[in-house]
Amino acid sequence: MDRVICSDYFIVCVLRMKLKQLPADFRVEEIPDYTLSSEKDEHTIFLLQKQKIDTFDAIRRIAQRLRISLFEIGYAGLKDKHALASQYISIPTRYKVQGLKIDSVVLTLVGYSRRKIKIGDLSGNRFTIVARDILKDELTDISLRAETLITSGVPNYFDSQRFGSVIDKVFIGKEVILKNYEKAVKQYLTAYQKSEPKKIKNEKRRILTSWDTISNVRVFNKAYALVIKEYTKTKDWCAAYRKIPAHLREMYVNAYQSYLWNECVKEILKNAVEKKKLHSVEYAIGSLLFFTDLSKKEHERIPQTFQTISDQMTVLDDERKIIDRVLAKEGLRITDFRIEDETGNFFRTRARQVLQIPEDFIIGTPERDELNGKGNLERYKIQVSFSLSKGSYATVVTKRLFGH
């Protein structure tokens, strides 16, 4: 273990372990919940295999190569950019596509369906993960955690991948709730990830340096220009915000709602689990709370599901106390979530499973790690495989198992 940070409530554990050193170290296979036909039908179903590219970009490249609208391509879910991923997509059969290969994106025809694949058309995902750079004295603890993982499960957190839109820990969704529309628009137009193209970063820097005279800024990105044009015309930051593409605005709302759900689950665990069993693991926007194991009584104290927060939700007293505590830290009330009339966005209440028990969990025998061992400092690698229901994150399982 590299370091241990003590706090008043729990210990933050940060391990040396490494994930995704090689593309094949993190494999995900989509498990569909529909039946394919060998008889030709309206939509052709392909197995999409990809690496070093996210699902959106892969579909965009496919659409460009085929010269069709990307909205005609159906897919069930998004897969990690940094994974060797297999998932299913649909393309209308009238385009007579038999297969395709574009760099690290490969399409293989597997069957036909009467309807287009839609978001959520999967029962889950199967993961095969290799964790590396593990010290010998960590192996026993990992083995013990694996035993409790298949009985106690893991908190079903949203993990870092959900928060790609959160830059410098600023939630655009929260700024919208607070009616800080200028800050929300400014974050959209000026904040960037290191991985973004140089052209986009330069444009955002130029907008930032001219923020006080933004109406005079000339930009080449059509989406950015549309937002600036609306503000120039109306002098209304809310109107400008509404010109941000709808799918991005929905992503901002979902990201903040997901963060709040994670914080509620942390409060649930603090109430239900013995303090000495809890420890915290860092993630992209803060920390997540995990347990070493659960007694029968502790398990019974944890509700099966917990709702995502919206102004439309109906809650029991115990749920209300948790939500109020989390929102108080954020300086918010449930009534603040009524944003649809002004913004066109809204928060939707969904019941999400609080704990997830991985199915078909297998942990392999530790082997010498050929990538990280140096001289007498021997390192180990361990392969794990398991299945999760849709919407759950494999990296939460690795955090529970390896502390990373």
C-alpha positions as CSV (number, residue, x, y, z in Angstrom):
1,M,0.0,0.0,0.0
2,D,1.4,3.4,-1.0
3,R,-0.4,5.6,1.5
4,V,-3.0,5.6,4.2
5,I,-4.8,8.9,5.0
6,C,-6.6,9.1,8.3
7,S,-9.8,11.1,8.8
8,D,-12.4,11.5,11.6
9,Y,-14.7,8.9,10.1
10,F,-12.7,6.5,8.0
11,I,-9.4,5.6,6.3
12,V,-8.6,6.5,2.7
13,C,-6.7,3.7,1.1
14,V,-4.7,4.2,-2.1
15,L,-3.0,1.1,-3.5
16,R,-0.2,0.7,-6.0
17,M,-2.3,-1.5,-8.2
18,K,-2.6,-0.6,-11.9
19,L,-5.4,-1.1,-14.3
20,K,-5.6,-0.8,-18.1
21,Q,-1.9,-0.9,-18.8
22,L,-2.7,-2.9,-21.9
23,P,-5.9,-2.8,-24.0
24,A,-6.5,-6.5,-23.3
25,D,-6.3,-5.9,-19.5
26,F,-9.8,-4.5,-19.5
27,R,-12.3,-6.4,-21.6
28,V,-16.1,-5.9,-21.7
29,E,-18.7,-7.9,-23.6
30,E,-22.2,-6.7,-23.9
31,I,-25.0,-9.2,-22.9
32,P,-28.0,-8.4,-25.1
33,D,-31.6,-9.0,-24.0
34,Y,-33.1,-9.5,-27.5
35,T,-33.1,-12.4,-29.9
36,L,-31.3,-12.2,-33.3
37,S,-32.7,-13.8,-36.4
38,S,-30.8,-15.3,-39.3
39,E,-33.6,-14.2,-41.7
40,K,-33.2,-10.8,-43.3
41,D,-35.2,-8.1,-41.5
42,E,-35.4,-4.3,-41.3
43,H,-32.2,-3.9,-39.3
44,T,-28.9,-5.6,-39.6
45,I,-27.2,-6.4,-36.3
46,F,-23.4,-6.2,-36.0
47,L,-20.9,-7.0,-33.3
48,L,-18.8,-3.8,-32.8
49,Q,-15.3,-4.5,-31.4
50,K,-13.3,-1.4,-30.5
51,Q,-10.4,-0.1,-28.5
52,K,-8.9,3.3,-27.7
53,I,-12.2,5.0,-28.8
54,D,-15.5,5.6,-27.0
55,T,-18.9,4.4,-28.4
56,F,-20.0,7.9,-29.6
57,D,-16.8,8.4,-31.6
58,A,-16.9,4.8,-33.0
59,I,-20.5,5.3,-34.3
60,R,-19.6,8.8,-35.7
61,R,-16.7,7.2,-37.7
62,I,-19.0,4.4,-38.9
63,A,-21.7,6.9,-40.0
64,Q,-19.1,9.0,-41.8
65,R,-17.6,6.0,-43.7
66,L,-21.1,4.8,-44.7
67,R,-22.3,8.3,-45.4
68,I,-25.4,7.9,-43.3
69,S,-26.9,9.8,-40.4
70,L,-25.4,8.6,-37.1
71,F,-29.0,8.7,-35.7
72,E,-29.8,5.7,-37.9
73,I,-27.3,3.6,-36.0
74,G,-28.7,1.9,-32.8
75,Y,-26.7,1.0,-29.8
76,A,-27.7,-0.3,-26.3
77,G,-25.0,1.4,-24.1
78,L,-21.7,3.2,-23.9
79,K,-18.5,1.3,-23.4
80,D,-15.2,2.6,-21.9
81,K,-12.7,4.2,-24.3
82,H,-9.9,2.5,-22.4
83,A,-11.3,-1.0,-22.8
84,L,-11.2,-3.8,-25.4
85,A,-15.0,-3.7,-25.9
86,S,-17.6,-5.8,-27.7
87,Q,-21.1,-4.5,-28.1
88,Y,-24.0,-4.7,-30.6
89,I,-25.2,-2.0,-33.0
90,S,-27.9,-1.9,-35.6
91,I,-27.9,-0.4,-39.1
92,P,-30.9,-0.3,-41.4
93,T,-30.6,-3.3,-43.8
94,R,-31.4,-1.1,-46.8
95,Y,-27.8,0.2,-46.7
96,K,-26.5,-3.3,-47.5
97,V,-23.6,-3.2,-45.1
98,Q,-21.8,-6.6,-44.7
99,G,-19.0,-5.6,-42.4
100,L,-16.5,-2.8,-41.8
101,K,-13.0,-2.1,-40.5
102,I,-11.8,1.4,-39.6
103,D,-8.6,1.4,-37.6
104,S,-9.4,0.0,-34.2
105,V,-13.2,-0.3,-35.0
106,V,-14.4,-3.6,-36.5
107,L,-18.0,-4.5,-37.5
108,T,-19.0,-8.2,-37.9
109,L,-22.5,-9.1,-39.2
110,V,-24.2,-11.4,-36.6
111,G,-27.9,-11.3,-37.5
112,Y,-31.1,-9.3,-38.1
113,S,-33.9,-7.7,-36.1
114,R,-37.2,-6.1,-36.8
115,R,-36.4,-3.0,-34.8
116,K,-33.5,-0.7,-34.1
117,I,-31.4,-1.3,-31.0
118,K,-32.1,1.3,-28.4
119,I,-30.4,2.5,-25.2
120,G,-31.0,0.0,-22.5
121,D,-31.4,-3.0,-24.8
122,L,-29.0,-5.1,-22.8
123,S,-29.3,-7.3,-19.7
124,G,-25.7,-6.5,-18.5
125,N,-22.0,-6.8,-19.3
126,R,-19.4,-9.4,-18.8
127,F,-15.9,-8.1,-17.7
128,T,-12.5,-9.7,-17.7
129,I,-9.9,-7.5,-16.0
130,V,-6.2,-7.9,-15.2
131,A,-4.9,-5.9,-12.3
132,R,-1.1,-5.4,-12.2
133,D,1.7,-4.1,-10.0
134,I,0.5,-5.9,-6.9
135,L,2.9,-6.4,-4.0
136,K,3.2,-9.9,-2.5
137,D,2.0,-8.7,1.0
138,E,-1.2,-7.4,-0.6
139,L,-2.3,-10.8,-2.0
140,T,-3.8,-12.1,1.2
141,D,-6.0,-9.1,1.8
142,I,-7.2,-9.2,-1.8
143,S,-8.1,-12.9,-1.4
144,L,-10.1,-12.1,1.8
145,R,-11.9,-9.2,0.0
146,A,-12.8,-11.5,-2.8
147,E,-14.5,-13.9,-0.4
148,T,-16.6,-11.1,1.1
149,L,-17.3,-9.5,-2.2
150,I,-19.4,-12.4,-3.4
151,T,-21.5,-12.5,-0.2
152,S,-21.7,-8.8,0.8
153,G,-21.5,-7.3,-2.7
154,V,-20.4,-3.7,-3.5
155,P,-22.1,-0.3,-3.3
156,N,-23.6,0.3,-6.7
157,Y,-22.0,3.7,-7.2
158,F,-21.8,5.6,-10.4
159,D,-18.0,5.7,-11.1
160,S,-15.7,8.3,-12.7
161,Q,-16.8,7.4,-16.3
162,R,-20.1,9.0,-15.5
163,F,-18.5,12.3,-14.8
164,G,-16.6,13.1,-18.0
165,S,-18.5,16.4,-18.3
166,V,-17.3,17.5,-14.9
167,I,-14.2,19.7,-15.3
168,D,-12.4,21.1,-12.3
169,K,-15.2,19.6,-10.2
170,V,-17.7,22.1,-11.5
171,F,-21.1,20.6,-12.1
172,I,-23.0,22.5,-14.8
173,G,-26.1,20.8,-13.6
174,K,-25.7,22.3,-10.1
175,E,-25.1,25.8,-11.5
176,V,-28.3,25.4,-13.5
177,I,-30.2,24.5,-10.3
178,L,-28.8,27.6,-8.7
179,K,-29.8,29.6,-11.7
180,N,-26.2,30.6,-12.3
181,Y,-26.7,30.4,-16.0
182,E,-23.7,32.6,-16.9
183,K,-21.4,30.3,-15.0
184,A,-23.0,27.2,-16.6
185,V,-22.5,28.7,-20.1
186,K,-19.0,29.9,-19.3
187,Q,-18.1,26.4,-18.1
188,Y,-19.4,24.9,-21.4
189,L,-17.6,27.4,-23.6
190,T,-14.3,27.7,-21.8
191,A,-13.5,24.6,-19.7
192,Y,-11.7,21.6,-21.4
193,Q,-10.2,18.3,-20.7
194,K,-6.5,17.7,-21.5
195,S,-7.6,15.0,-23.9
196,E,-9.7,17.4,-26.1
197,P,-8.3,18.3,-29.6
198,K,-5.9,21.2,-29.7
199,K,-8.3,23.1,-32.0
200,I,-11.1,23.0,-29.4
201,K,-8.8,23.9,-26.6
202,N,-7.4,26.9,-28.4
203,E,-11.0,28.1,-29.3
204,K,-12.0,27.8,-25.6
205,R,-9.0,29.7,-24.5
206,R,-9.8,32.5,-26.9
207,I,-13.4,32.7,-25.7
208,L,-12.2,32.8,-22.0
209,T,-9.8,35.7,-22.6
210,S,-12.5,37.7,-24.3
211,W,-15.4,36.8,-21.9
212,D,-16.3,40.4,-21.1
213,T,-16.7,41.2,-24.8
214,I,-18.0,37.7,-25.8
215,S,-20.3,39.2,-28.4
216,N,-17.3,40.2,-30.4
217,V,-15.5,36.9,-30.3
218,R,-15.4,35.0,-33.6
219,V,-15.5,31.3,-33.2
220,F,-15.5,28.5,-35.8
221,N,-17.2,25.8,-33.8
222,K,-20.9,25.9,-34.9
223,A,-22.3,24.8,-31.5
224,Y,-20.3,27.4,-29.6
225,A,-21.2,30.1,-32.1
226,L,-24.9,29.3,-31.7
227,V,-24.8,29.8,-27.9
228,I,-22.8,33.1,-28.2
229,K,-25.2,34.4,-31.0
230,E,-28.2,33.7,-28.7
231,Y,-26.6,35.7,-25.8
232,T,-25.6,38.5,-28.2
233,K,-29.2,38.7,-29.4
234,T,-31.1,38.4,-26.1
235,K,-28.5,39.3,-23.3
236,D,-30.1,36.4,-21.5
237,W,-27.8,33.7,-20.2
238,C,-30.6,31.2,-19.6
239,A,-31.6,31.5,-23.3
240,A,-28.0,31.0,-24.2
241,Y,-27.8,27.9,-22.0
242,R,-30.9,26.4,-23.8
243,K,-28.9,26.6,-27.1
244,I,-26.3,24.1,-25.8
245,P,-27.1,20.8,-27.5
246,A,-29.9,18.9,-25.8
247,H,-27.9,15.7,-25.2
248,L,-25.2,17.6,-23.4
249,R,-27.6,19.5,-21.2
250,E,-29.2,16.1,-20.3
251,M,-25.7,14.7,-19.5
252,Y,-25.0,17.7,-17.2
253,V,-28.2,17.1,-15.3
254,N,-27.6,13.3,-15.1
255,A,-24.0,13.8,-13.9
256,Y,-25.0,16.0,-10.9
257,Q,-28.0,13.7,-10.0
258,S,-25.6,10.7,-10.1
259,Y,-23.1,12.5,-7.8
260,L,-25.9,13.2,-5.3
261,W,-27.0,9.6,-5.4
262,N,-23.5,8.5,-4.6
263,E,-23.5,10.9,-1.6
264,C,-26.8,9.5,-0.4
265,V,-25.4,5.9,-0.5
266,K,-22.4,7.0,1.5
267,E,-24.8,8.4,4.2
268,I,-26.7,5.1,4.1
269,L,-23.5,3.1,4.8
270,K,-22.5,5.5,7.6
271,N,-25.8,4.8,9.3
272,A,-25.9,1.0,8.7
273,V,-22.3,-0.3,8.9
274,E,-19.9,-0.4,11.9
275,K,-17.5,2.5,11.7
276,K,-14.3,0.4,11.8
277,K,-15.4,-1.5,8.7
278,L,-15.6,1.5,6.5
279,H,-12.9,3.0,4.3
280,S,-12.8,5.5,1.5
281,V,-11.4,5.2,-2.0
282,E,-10.7,8.2,-4.2
283,Y,-12.4,8.7,-7.6
284,A,-12.6,11.5,-10.2
285,I,-14.8,13.9,-8.2
286,G,-14.1,13.0,-4.6
287,S,-14.2,9.7,-2.6
288,L,-16.5,6.7,-2.4
289,L,-17.2,4.8,0.9
290,F,-16.7,1.0,1.0
291,F,-17.0,-1.7,3.6
292,T,-14.8,-4.7,4.4
293,D,-17.8,-6.9,4.9
294,L,-21.5,-6.8,6.1
295,S,-23.1,-8.7,9.0
296,K,-26.6,-10.0,8.5
297,K,-28.0,-7.1,10.6
298,E,-26.0,-4.5,8.7
299,H,-27.2,-5.9,5.4
300,E,-30.8,-5.6,6.6
301,R,-30.3,-2.0,7.5
302,I,-29.4,-1.1,3.9
303,P,-32.4,-0.5,1.6
304,Q,-32.5,-2.6,-1.6
305,T,-33.0,0.6,-3.7
306,F,-32.7,4.3,-3.3
307,Q,-34.2,7.0,-5.6
308,T,-32.3,9.5,-7.6
309,I,-33.3,13.0,-6.5
310,S,-35.9,15.1,-8.2
311,D,-38.6,17.5,-7.3
312,Q,-41.2,14.9,-8.2
313,M,-40.0,12.2,-5.8
314,T,-42.1,10.8,-2.9
315,V,-40.0,9.5,0.0
316,L,-40.3,7.9,3.4
317,D,-39.0,9.6,6.5
318,D,-35.7,7.7,6.6
319,E,-35.0,8.6,3.0
320,R,-36.0,12.2,3.6
321,K,-33.4,12.5,6.4
322,I,-30.6,11.2,4.1
323,I,-31.6,13.4,1.2
324,D,-32.0,16.5,3.4
325,R,-28.5,15.9,4.9
326,V,-26.9,15.6,1.5
327,L,-28.7,18.6,0.0
328,A,-27.9,20.7,3.0
329,K,-24.2,20.2,2.3
330,E,-24.8,21.3,-1.3
331,G,-26.9,24.3,-0.2
332,L,-30.0,23.0,-1.9
333,R,-33.6,22.0,-1.3
334,I,-35.7,19.5,-3.3
335,T,-37.9,22.3,-4.6
336,D,-34.8,23.8,-6.3
337,F,-34.8,20.9,-8.8
338,R,-37.8,22.4,-10.6
339,I,-35.9,23.6,-13.7
340,E,-37.9,22.4,-16.6
341,D,-39.9,25.5,-17.3
342,E,-36.8,27.7,-17.6
343,T,-34.3,25.3,-19.1
344,G,-36.2,22.5,-20.9
345,N,-34.3,20.0,-18.7
346,F,-35.7,18.1,-15.8
347,F,-34.6,15.6,-13.1
348,R,-36.2,12.2,-13.3
349,T,-36.6,9.9,-10.3
350,R,-35.5,6.4,-10.7
351,A,-35.0,3.7,-8.1
352,R,-31.4,2.3,-8.3
353,Q,-30.2,-0.8,-6.6
354,V,-28.0,0.2,-3.6
355,L,-25.8,-3.0,-3.5
356,Q,-24.7,-5.0,-6.5
357,I,-23.4,-8.6,-6.2
358,P,-21.3,-9.6,-9.2
359,E,-22.5,-12.8,-10.9
360,D,-20.2,-15.6,-12.0
361,F,-17.3,-14.0,-10.1
362,I,-13.9,-15.7,-10.7
363,I,-10.6,-14.6,-9.4
364,G,-7.5,-16.2,-10.9
365,T,-4.3,-17.3,-9.2
366,P,-1.7,-14.5,-8.8
367,E,1.0,-14.6,-11.5
368,R,4.3,-12.7,-12.0
369,D,3.6,-9.4,-13.6
370,E,5.9,-9.1,-16.6
371,L,5.3,-5.4,-17.1
372,N,6.2,-4.0,-13.6
373,G,8.6,-6.3,-11.9
374,K,12.2,-4.9,-11.6
375,G,15.1,-6.9,-10.3
376,N,14.3,-8.4,-6.9
377,L,11.1,-6.2,-6.5
378,E,8.7,-8.8,-7.7
379,R,5.2,-7.7,-8.7
380,Y,2.1,-9.8,-9.4
381,K,-1.0,-9.6,-11.7
382,I,-4.4,-11.1,-11.0
383,Q,-7.2,-11.7,-13.5
384,V,-10.8,-11.4,-12.4
385,S,-14.0,-11.9,-14.3
386,F,-17.6,-11.3,-13.5
387,S,-21.0,-10.0,-14.8
388,L,-22.9,-7.0,-13.8
389,S,-26.4,-5.8,-14.6
390,K,-26.8,-2.8,-16.9
391,G,-25.9,0.6,-15.5
392,S,-23.3,-0.8,-13.0
393,Y,-19.6,-0.1,-13.2
394,A,-16.9,-2.7,-13.2
395,T,-14.4,-0.2,-11.8
396,V,-16.5,0.0,-8.6
397,V,-15.8,-3.8,-8.2
398,T,-12.1,-3.2,-8.7
399,K,-12.1,-0.4,-6.1
400,R,-13.8,-2.7,-3.6
401,L,-11.4,-5.5,-4.4
402,F,-8.1,-3.7,-4.9
403,G,-8.7,-0.3,-3.4
404,H,-8.2,1.5,-6.8
